[in-house]
Amino acid sequence: MPAVGEAASEFSGMNCDLFGVSIDSQFSHKAWVEKDLGGLNYPLLADLGHRMSRSYGVLNEMGIALRGVFFVDPEGIVQFASVYNLSVGRNTEEMIRTLAALQAGGPCPINWKKGDKTL
């Protein structure tokens, strides 16, 4: 399963602007990306004031931002939201499948995959 960065070109090909947001500082991001990730091919934003984390409902009562995936349409409307406990990793393949479903042009049945018929 590809990491989000490895799938960045696929998201881009689906007309999706990809970026990350974290409550850590840009200095923490730089160290994390250089030391642990070996680079990052999409923007990573610092939400030091917790404004975005609070707005999207991922900031818990201890001031820690949970992991979230959000697809926002060009009009600024959230079309999909998923929030994960810190111990649960996200699934890039499911993110791509979800985006494809949102772009499919009709309601998608259970276990729908890209290329399947819509309802």
Buried (B, 14 or more C-beta within 10 A) or exposed (E): EEEBBEBBEBBEEBEBEBEEBBBBEEEEBEEBBEEEEEEBEEEBEBBEEBEBBBEBEBBEEEEEBBBBBBBBEEEEEEBBEBBBEEEEEBBBEEBBBBBBBBEBEEEBEEEBEEEEEEE
